Amino acid sequence: MEVQYLTILLSVLWCSCDAIMWSLAPNTQKCLKEELQANVLVAGEYEITELTGQRVDYIVRDSKGHILAQKDNINKGKFTFVTETYDTFEVCFISKMPPERRGVAQDVHLDIKVGIEAKNYEGIGEAAKLKPMELELKRLEDLSEAIVQDFTLMRKREEEMRDTNESTNNRVLFFSVFSMVCLLGLATWQVLYLRRYFKAKKLIE
C-alpha cells in the first residue's frame, strides 16, 4: 500500500485551522502529522465521498503506535482526543477495496481544530448556565491561559537551546585546546628527534 504524508501546520493552542480537502486514491493511505503538547484537546470533522464497493477507515495514533481513535468504513463524522504527553500525532485515512476491481479516487474533507478552538463553549455555557457575557469571559480566560502556556513553552525551549549552545561551545573549546596541545607536543617531538638525528650524523654540533 502506498503511503503518502501530507504535512500541515496546526496551531498548538488557540489558532483555528481551515478545512482541507484532498483526493484519496484507491488502496492508498494519507496521514496528517503534527507535534502537540500534553493535555491538548483535538477535534476533527470529516466527510468522504461515498462510492459503492470502496471503503475508507481512519485511525489516530501517536509515534509509539498507541491508538487514540479509530473507525472503519466511514463516510461522515467527528472524532476527538486529548493528548497525554508531548508527542507527534497522526491522523490517517486508509482506502481499501478488492485489488481486482478498478477504483476511483475519493474526496476527503477534513476540518481539525486544536486547543480552545476545539472546545464547545455553547455546550459549556448551557451546562453551567452561564450568561453570554460570562461565557465570553470564560473563553477569554482560556485564551489568556493558552497564551501564557505558549510563552512558558517558548521560554523553556529557549533555555534548552541556550544550554545546548553553551554545552556545544564548551566542547568545541575543549577540543580546540586539546588539538593545540597535541600539535605543540608533536612539533616539539619532531624538533627533538631531528636534532638528535642530525647530531648522530654529525651534521650539527
C-alpha positions, 0 to 999 in steps of 0.5 A: 500500500502506498503511503503518502504524508501530507504535512500541515501546520496546526496551531498548538493552542488557540489558532483555528485551522481551515478545512482541507480537502484532498483526493484519496486514491484507491488502496492508498493511505494519507496521514496528517502529522503534527507535534502537540503538547500534553493535555491538548484537546483535538477535534476533527470533522470529516466527510468522504465521498461515498462510492459503492464497493470502496471503503475508507477507515481512519485511525489516530495514533501517536509515534509509539503506535498507541491508538487514540481513535479509530473507525472503519468504513466511514463516510461522515463524522467527528472524532476527538482526543486529548493528548497525554504527553508531548508527542507527534500525532497522526491522523490517517485515512486508509482506502481499501477495496478488492485489488481486482476491481478498478477504483476511483479516487475519493474526496476527503474533507477534513476540518481539525481544530486544536486547543480552545478552538476545539472546545464547545463553549455553547455546550459549556455555557448551557451546562453551567448556565452561564450568561453570554457575557460570562461565557465570553469571559470564560473563553477569554480566560482560556485564551489568556491561559493558552497564551501564557502556556505558549510563552512558558513553552517558548521560554523553556525551549529557549533555555534548552537551546541556550544550554545546548549552545553553551554545552556545544561551545564548551566542547568545541573549546575543549577540543580546540585546546586539546588539538593545540596541545597535541600539535605543540607536543608533536612539533616539539617531538619532531624538533627533538628527534631531528636534532638528535638525528642530525647530531648522530650524523654529525651534521650539527654540533 
